[in-house]
């Protein structure tokens, strides 16, 4: 039977999706399952690793069953994953020793601070491209080892434990030989991977107290990671032949394959990522350098900025302030708001990420007048998403000296017409939105399909229809609004 279908698995912060693609790269069907967001009294955020694995298997089984496609027709599987979420498990039994620490969780901030006080921050940034922060897995891994005491630390040093990100957890659980592997994109986000040597940096591992033998083998993103029966679904094991962090997968799915191409993924948080080619550029404007992917033995680099609260701001409006009952209401309210209102919302609920890197910053609403009402607050919440993206676009232009003409975007908030027009206006860039919504899953599937010989990269480019927003705002108004945003941010910074 001809193998002509590819499955993309997108394991994200909120849930797990399985997507089925035909031999032309068109999305035919998707299924998804949510998983629990485990938040304790300290505000620590965790995920149940076994729940994530079970959901991954179930979504694929449901997808194949509902599609009518024979399991024997599946040529390969690609995985995209929530990055920085960090796991620890027994290398022999495969049992987790703790719940995964979610990327949003700041419980390891004391460890990052400790290493900063030892004077290692700049050395770490130069080697890994990343600002020293508990956002990244290195500090989270250190916390997991310390939390388990001396016995756990000894077991890790003896090679009995696995410390990894969600991609390596799924690859380990899905493959018949329990392959412990990760790809270049995920490795580059751990704060333990040297961007120049393209290997785990043993000196930095030592700083964090992490044995390199507890880390996964790093592979090209289009490598064959092993084969899986998906718990008996496939009579012939199917190769897992594409693995990417979710933002990198979206960059690939968006077709940002040349230096200077840039995309923004709007989700719970957001990632802005710019392809900078085959040589790293060290940022001096608050963004970080990572690897885009490895393909065919070669790597590409990216500049990236991460934001903790973008789509999550809308959730806050709905669940905590009760100002709206659904995200769909925000567009209408923003259009009703007084356009002259100068309310600014700075969503530093857990500090500010790029380009400020201030974990002690606190959120604020400023510029309120007597006429500010619900519509104006909702408008300020949408605006703050666009302002944060603009901070990153401007930083990347300064770092690279490149003039960015177009911003390719994806994620649920891109359906909000008000937000997309304001994003175009405040960045002064064309905003390009594909009709497809599952860019992370698409990118992982495309990577796997090319690896499996099902897809041709050049032919995939024409698969998506796109809509475009052009900037309409007067330059003087744009700069005045943006200056107001910068003033509001200055008011919440702890430094």
RAWOGI-V769333 format. One record per pair of residues at least 12 apart in sequence whose C-alpha atoms are under 7 Angstrom apart, sorted by sequence separation. I is the first residue (numbers start at 1). J is the second residue. D is the distance in Angstrom with one decimal. If there is no record, write none. Layout:
<<I | J | D> <I | J | D>>
//
This chain:
<<7 | 19 | 5.5> <8 | 20 | 6.5> <18 | 30 | 5.5> <19 | 31 | 6.7> <168 | 180 | 6.1> <192 | 204 | 6.1> <227 | 239 | 4.1> <251 | 263 | 6.2> <262 | 274 | 4.2> <290 | 302 | 5.3> <7 | 20 | 4.8> <17 | 30 | 6.8> <18 | 31 | 5.4> <87 | 100 | 4.7> <168 | 181 | 5.5> <192 | 205 | 6.1> <226 | 239 | 5.7> <227 | 240 | 5.7> <261 | 274 | 5.8> <262 | 275 | 6.4> <289 | 302 | 5.8> <290 | 303 | 6.4> <314 | 327 | 6.4> <348 | 361 | 6.0> <349 | 362 | 5.9> <6 | 20 | 6.0> <7 | 21 | 6.3> <17 | 31 | 5.6> <18 | 32 | 6.2> <86 | 100 | 5.4> <87 | 101 | 6.7> <168 | 182 | 5.2> <226 | 240 | 5.8> <260 | 274 | 6.2> <261 | 275 | 5.6> <289 | 303 | 4.6> <348 | 362 | 5.0> <349 | 363 | 5.2> <5 | 20 | 7.0> <6 | 21 | 5.2> <17 | 32 | 4.2> <85 | 100 | 6.5> <86 | 101 | 5.2> <167 | 182 | 6.5> <224 | 239 | 6.4> <225 | 240 | 5.5> <260 | 275 | 5.7> <288 | 303 | 5.6> <289 | 304 | 6.2> <348 | 363 | 4.1> <5 | 21 | 5.7> <6 | 22 | 6.6> <16 | 32 | 5.4> <17 | 33 | 6.7> <35 | 51 | 6.9> <85 | 101 | 5.6> <86 | 102 | 6.6> <224 | 240 | 5.8> <225 | 241 | 5.9> <259 | 275 | 4.8> <260 | 276 | 6.0> <287 | 303 | 6.6> <288 | 304 | 5.3> <347 | 363 | 5.0> <5 | 22 | 4.9> <15 | 32 | 6.9> <16 | 33 | 5.5> <35 | 52 | 6.7> <85 | 102 | 4.3> <224 | 241 | 4.2> <258 | 275 | 6.3> <259 | 276 | 4.4> <287 | 304 | 5.7> <288 | 305 | 6.3> <346 | 363 | 5.4> <347 | 364 | 6.8> <4 | 22 | 6.5> <5 | 23 | 5.8> <15 | 33 | 5.6> <16 | 34 | 6.3> <85 | 103 | 4.5> <223 | 241 | 5.4> <247 | 265 | 6.8> <257 | 275 | 6.8> <259 | 277 | 5.0> <287 | 305 | 5.0> <346 | 364 | 5.3> <4 | 23 | 5.3> <15 | 34 | 3.9> <84 | 103 | 5.0> <222 | 241 | 5.6> <223 | 242 | 6.4> <256 | 275 | 6.7> <258 | 277 | 6.7> <345 | 364 | 5.9> <346 | 365 | 6.5> <14 | 34 | 5.9> <15 | 35 | 5.3> <83 | 103 | 7.0> <112 | 132 | 6.6> <222 | 242 | 4.7> <345 | 365 | 4.5> <14 | 35 | 6.3> <112 | 133 | 5.7> <221 | 242 | 5.5> <222 | 243 | 6.8> <278 | 299 | 6.2> <280 | 301 | 5.8> <344 | 365 | 5.7> <345 | 366 | 6.6> <33 | 55 | 6.3> <112 | 134 | 5.6> <141 | 163 | 6.7> <221 | 243 | 5.1> <278 | 300 | 4.6> <279 | 301 | 6.4> <343 | 365 | 6.9> <344 | 366 | 5.3> <407 | 429 | 6.6> <409 | 431 | 7.0> <221 | 244 | 6.1> <277 | 300 | 5.1> <278 | 301 | 5.9> <343 | 366 | 5.6> <344 | 367 | 6.2> <406 | 429 | 5.5> <407 | 430 | 6.2> <408 | 431 | 6.0> <409 | 432 | 6.2> <410 | 433 | 6.4> <247 | 271 | 6.5> <277 | 301 | 5.5> <343 | 367 | 4.4> <405 | 429 | 5.6> <406 | 430 | 4.7> <407 | 431 | 4.9> <408 | 432 | 4.7> <409 | 433 | 5.4> <109 | 134 | 4.8> <276 | 301 | 5.6> <342 | 367 | 5.5> <343 | 368 | 5.2> <405 | 430 | 6.4> <406 | 431 | 5.9> <407 | 432 | 6.1> <408 | 433 | 6.1> <33 | 59 | 6.8> <108 | 134 | 5.4> <275 | 301 | 6.2> <276 | 302 | 5.2> <342 | 368 | 7.0> <406 | 432 | 6.9> <411 | 437 | 6.0> <32 | 59 | 5.8> <112 | 139 | 6.0> <275 | 302 | 4.6> <276 | 303 | 6.9> <410 | 437 | 6.3> <31 | 59 | 5.8> <106 | 134 | 6.1> <111 | 139 | 6.0> <274 | 302 | 5.2> <275 | 303 | 6.8> <436 | 464 | 6.8> <106 | 135 | 6.8> <273 | 302 | 6.3> <274 | 303 | 5.2> <410 | 439 | 6.7> <435 | 464 | 6.4> <273 | 303 | 5.7> <274 | 304 | 6.4> <434 | 464 | 6.0> <435 | 465 | 5.5> <104 | 135 | 6.8> <108 | 139 | 5.6> <187 | 218 | 6.9> <273 | 304 | 4.4> <434 | 465 | 5.7> <435 | 466 | 5.6> <31 | 63 | 5.8> <103 | 135 | 6.0> <108 | 140 | 5.5> <272 | 304 | 5.5> <273 | 305 | 6.7> <434 | 466 | 4.2> <30 | 63 | 6.4> <271 | 304 | 6.9> <272 | 305 | 5.3> <433 | 466 | 5.3> <434 | 467 | 6.4> <182 | 216 | 5.8> <184 | 218 | 6.1> <271 | 305 | 5.9> <272 | 306 | 6.5> <313 | 347 | 7.0> <343 | 377 | 7.0> <432 | 466 | 6.5> <433 | 467 | 5.2> <108 | 143 | 5.9> <181 | 216 | 4.7> <182 | 217 | 6.1> <183 | 218 | 5.2> <184 | 219 | 6.3> <271 | 306 | 4.7> <341 | 376 | 6.8> <345 | 380 | 5.6> <432 | 467 | 6.0> <433 | 468 | 6.2> <180 | 216 | 5.3> <181 | 217 | 4.6> <182 | 218 | 5.0> <183 | 219 | 4.8> <184 | 220 | 6.1> <270 | 306 | 5.8> <271 | 307 | 6.4> <344 | 380 | 5.4> <345 | 381 | 5.9> <383 | 419 | 7.0> <386 | 422 | 6.9> <390 | 426 | 7.0> <432 | 468 | 4.7> <180 | 217 | 6.4> <181 | 218 | 5.9> <182 | 219 | 6.1> <183 | 220 | 5.6> <184 | 221 | 6.5> <270 | 307 | 5.1> <343 | 380 | 6.0> <355 | 392 | 6.6> <382 | 419 | 6.1> <386 | 423 | 5.0> <390 | 427 | 5.4> <431 | 468 | 5.6> <432 | 469 | 6.7> <29 | 67 | 7.0> <181 | 219 | 6.9> <183 | 221 | 5.2> <269 | 307 | 5.3> <270 | 308 | 6.8> <309 | 347 | 6.2> <337 | 375 | 4.9> <338 | 376 | 6.7> <346 | 384 | 6.5> <430 | 468 | 6.8> <431 | 469 | 5.1> <16 | 55 | 6.6> <101 | 140 | 6.9> <269 | 308 | 4.6> <336 | 375 | 6.4> <337 | 376 | 5.0> <345 | 384 | 6.1> <430 | 469 | 5.8> <431 | 470 | 6.6> <16 | 56 | 6.1> <269 | 309 | 4.8> <270 | 310 | 6.2> <430 | 470 | 4.8> <18 | 59 | 5.6> <268 | 309 | 6.4> <269 | 310 | 5.0> <334 | 375 | 5.8> <429 | 470 | 6.9> <430 | 471 | 6.4> <17 | 59 | 6.6> <18 | 60 | 5.5> <268 | 310 | 6.0> <269 | 311 | 6.1> <333 | 375 | 4.8> <334 | 376 | 6.7> <337 | 379 | 6.7> <429 | 471 | 6.2> <267 | 310 | 6.8> <268 | 311 | 4.5> <269 | 312 | 6.5> <428 | 471 | 5.4> <181 | 225 | 6.9> <248 | 292 | 5.7> <266 | 310 | 6.9> <267 | 311 | 5.3> <268 | 312 | 4.7> <334 | 378 | 6.1> <18 | 63 | 6.6> <266 | 311 | 6.6> <308 | 353 | 6.5> <333 | 378 | 6.7> <334 | 379 | 4.4> <424 | 469 | 6.3> <307 | 353 | 5.5> <424 | 470 | 6.0> <425 | 471 | 4.4> <49 | 96 | 7.0> <179 | 226 | 6.7> <306 | 353 | 6.2> <307 | 354 | 6.4> <424 | 471 | 4.9> <425 | 472 | 5.8> <306 | 354 | 5.7> <330 | 378 | 6.3> <421 | 469 | 6.0> <425 | 473 | 5.2> <305 | 354 | 5.2> <420 | 469 | 7.0> <49 | 99 | 6.3> <305 | 355 | 6.8> <48 | 99 | 5.2> <49 | 100 | 6.3> <86 | 137 | 5.8> <163 | 214 | 5.6> <164 | 215 | 6.3> <175 | 226 | 5.6> <176 | 227 | 6.5> <323 | 374 | 6.9> <47 | 99 | 5.6> <48 | 100 | 6.4> <84 | 136 | 5.4> <85 | 137 | 6.8> <138 | 190 | 5.6> <162 | 214 | 5.0> <163 | 215 | 5.5> <164 | 216 | 6.6> <175 | 227 | 5.3> <176 | 228 | 6.0> <426 | 478 | 5.8> <46 | 99 | 5.9> <47 | 100 | 5.1> <84 | 137 | 5.2> <136 | 189 | 6.6> <137 | 190 | 4.8> <138 | 191 | 5.6> <161 | 214 | 5.8> <162 | 215 | 6.2> <175 | 228 | 4.8> <46 | 100 | 5.4> <47 | 101 | 6.8> <86 | 140 | 6.6> <136 | 190 | 5.5> <137 | 191 | 6.8> <138 | 192 | 6.3> <157 | 211 | 5.4> <159 | 213 | 5.6> <174 | 228 | 5.5> <46 | 101 | 4.9> <47 | 102 | 6.6> <86 | 141 | 6.8> <136 | 191 | 6.2> <156 | 211 | 6.5> <159 | 214 | 5.7> <45 | 101 | 6.4> <46 | 102 | 5.3> <157 | 213 | 6.9> <174 | 230 | 6.4> <45 | 102 | 5.6> <156 | 214 | 5.8> <186 | 244 | 6.7> <45 | 104 | 6.9> <185 | 244 | 6.0> <186 | 245 | 5.4> <45 | 105 | 5.2> <183 | 243 | 6.2> <185 | 245 | 5.9> <44 | 105 | 5.5> <130 | 191 | 6.3> <183 | 244 | 6.5> <44 | 107 | 6.3> <128 | 191 | 5.7> <185 | 248 | 6.8> <128 | 192 | 6.7> <128 | 193 | 5.7> <128 | 194 | 5.0> <142 | 208 | 5.8> <127 | 194 | 5.1> <128 | 195 | 5.5> <142 | 209 | 6.3> <287 | 354 | 5.7> <5 | 73 | 6.1> <6 | 74 | 5.8> <127 | 195 | 6.2> <142 | 210 | 6.3> <286 | 354 | 5.8> <287 | 355 | 5.5> <313 | 381 | 6.5> <3 | 72 | 6.8> <4 | 73 | 5.8> <5 | 74 | 4.8> <6 | 75 | 5.8> <7 | 76 | 6.5> <8 | 77 | 5.8> <9 | 78 | 6.1> <10 | 79 | 6.0> <11 | 80 | 6.1> <12 | 81 | 5.7> <13 | 82 | 5.8> <91 | 160 | 5.5> <139 | 208 | 6.8> <286 | 355 | 4.0> <3 | 73 | 4.1> <4 | 74 | 6.3> <5 | 75 | 5.7> <6 | 76 | 5.3> <7 | 77 | 4.8> <8 | 78 | 4.8> <9 | 79 | 4.7> <10 | 80 | 4.8> <11 | 81 | 4.6> <12 | 82 | 4.7> <90 | 160 | 6.4> <91 | 161 | 4.9> <138 | 208 | 6.8> <285 | 355 | 6.7> <286 | 356 | 6.3> <1 | 72 | 6.7> <2 | 73 | 5.8> <3 | 74 | 5.4> <4 | 75 | 6.0> <6 | 77 | 5.9> <7 | 78 | 6.4> <8 | 79 | 5.9> <9 | 80 | 6.2> <10 | 81 | 5.8> <11 | 82 | 6.1> <90 | 161 | 4.7> <91 | 162 | 5.6> <1 | 73 | 6.4> <3 | 75 | 4.8> <89 | 161 | 5.8> <90 | 162 | 6.2> <221 | 293 | 5.8> <88 | 161 | 7.0> <89 | 162 | 5.3> <221 | 294 | 5.2> <222 | 295 | 5.7> <88 | 162 | 5.6> <89 | 163 | 6.9> <220 | 294 | 4.4> <221 | 295 | 6.0> <88 | 163 | 4.7> <220 | 295 | 5.6> <310 | 385 | 5.2> <87 | 163 | 5.9> <88 | 164 | 6.5> <87 | 164 | 5.4> <220 | 297 | 6.7> <86 | 164 | 5.9> <87 | 165 | 5.9> <86 | 165 | 4.8> <87 | 166 | 6.9> <85 | 165 | 5.8> <86 | 166 | 6.7> <124 | 204 | 6.9> <84 | 165 | 6.4> <85 | 166 | 6.5> <83 | 165 | 6.8> <82 | 166 | 6.9> <81 | 166 | 6.3> <331 | 416 | 5.9> <81 | 167 | 5.8> <331 | 417 | 6.9> <305 | 392 | 6.1> <331 | 418 | 5.7> <189 | 290 | 6.7> <188 | 290 | 5.5> <311 | 413 | 6.8> <83 | 186 | 6.7> <188 | 291 | 5.8> <84 | 189 | 6.7> <84 | 190 | 6.6> <185 | 291 | 5.2> <184 | 291 | 6.4> <185 | 292 | 5.6> <185 | 293 | 5.1> <184 | 293 | 5.6> <184 | 294 | 5.9> <285 | 395 | 5.4> <285 | 399 | 6.6> <284 | 399 | 6.5> <283 | 399 | 5.7> <53 | 170 | 6.5> <366 | 488 | 6.9> <364 | 492 | 6.9> <363 | 492 | 6.7> <362 | 492 | 5.6> <361 | 492 | 5.4> <361 | 493 | 4.8> <361 | 494 | 5.3> <360 | 494 | 5.9> <358 | 493 | 6.7> <344 | 485 | 6.6> <260 | 402 | 6.8> <346 | 488 | 7.0> <346 | 489 | 6.4> <260 | 404 | 6.8> <263 | 407 | 5.5> <264 | 408 | 6.3> <265 | 409 | 5.8> <266 | 410 | 6.1> <267 | 411 | 5.8> <344 | 488 | 6.7> <262 | 407 | 5.7> <263 | 408 | 4.4> <264 | 409 | 4.7> <265 | 410 | 5.0> <266 | 411 | 4.7> <267 | 412 | 6.7> <262 | 408 | 6.3> <263 | 409 | 5.4> <264 | 410 | 6.5> <265 | 411 | 5.6> <266 | 412 | 6.7> <266 | 413 | 6.2> <129 | 282 | 6.5> <131 | 288 | 6.8> <130 | 288 | 5.1> <129 | 288 | 5.6> <130 | 289 | 6.3> <129 | 289 | 4.5> <129 | 290 | 6.2> <71 | 233 | 7.0> <72 | 234 | 6.8> <76 | 238 | 5.7> <77 | 239 | 6.3> <78 | 240 | 5.9> <83 | 245 | 5.7> <71 | 234 | 5.7> <75 | 238 | 6.6> <76 | 239 | 5.2> <77 | 240 | 4.7> <78 | 241 | 6.0> <79 | 242 | 6.1> <80 | 243 | 5.9> <81 | 244 | 6.8> <82 | 245 | 6.4> <83 | 246 | 6.8> <76 | 240 | 5.9> <77 | 241 | 6.1> <78 | 242 | 4.3> <79 | 243 | 4.8> <80 | 244 | 4.9> <81 | 245 | 5.1> <82 | 246 | 5.8> <76 | 241 | 6.3> <77 | 242 | 6.7> <78 | 243 | 5.7> <79 | 244 | 6.4> <80 | 245 | 5.2> <81 | 246 | 5.0> <80 | 246 | 4.9> <80 | 249 | 6.3> <61 | 233 | 6.7> <57 | 230 | 6.0> <254 | 439 | 6.9> <253 | 439 | 5.5> <253 | 440 | 6.8> <250 | 439 | 4.7> <253 | 442 | 5.6> <250 | 440 | 4.2> <253 | 443 | 3.8> <249 | 440 | 4.7> <252 | 443 | 5.2> <247 | 440 | 6.6> <250 | 443 | 5.5> <246 | 440 | 5.1> <249 | 443 | 4.4> <249 | 444 | 5.4> <244 | 444 | 6.2> <243 | 444 | 6.2> <242 | 444 | 5.8> <242 | 447 | 5.2> <242 | 448 | 4.1> <255 | 461 | 6.5> <241 | 448 | 4.8> <241 | 451 | 6.2> <241 | 452 | 6.9> <222 | 447 | 6.0> <222 | 448 | 6.3> <222 | 451 | 5.6> <80 | 440 | 6.1> <80 | 441 | 6.1> <80 | 444 | 5.5> <79 | 444 | 5.5> <78 | 444 | 4.7> <78 | 445 | 4.8> <77 | 445 | 6.7> <78 | 447 | 6.9> <78 | 448 | 4.9> <77 | 448 | 6.0> <76 | 448 | 6.2> <76 | 449 | 6.6> <76 | 452 | 6.3> <75 | 452 | 6.7> <19 | 441 | 6.9> <10 | 440 | 6.5> <10 | 441 | 4.9> <23 | 454 | 6.2> <24 | 455 | 7.0> <9 | 441 | 5.8> <23 | 455 | 6.7> <8 | 441 | 5.1> <8 | 442 | 6.6> <25 | 460 | 6.5> <8 | 444 | 5.9> <8 | 445 | 4.5> <7 | 445 | 6.1> <6 | 445 | 6.3> <6 | 449 | 6.2> <4 | 454 | 6.7>>
//
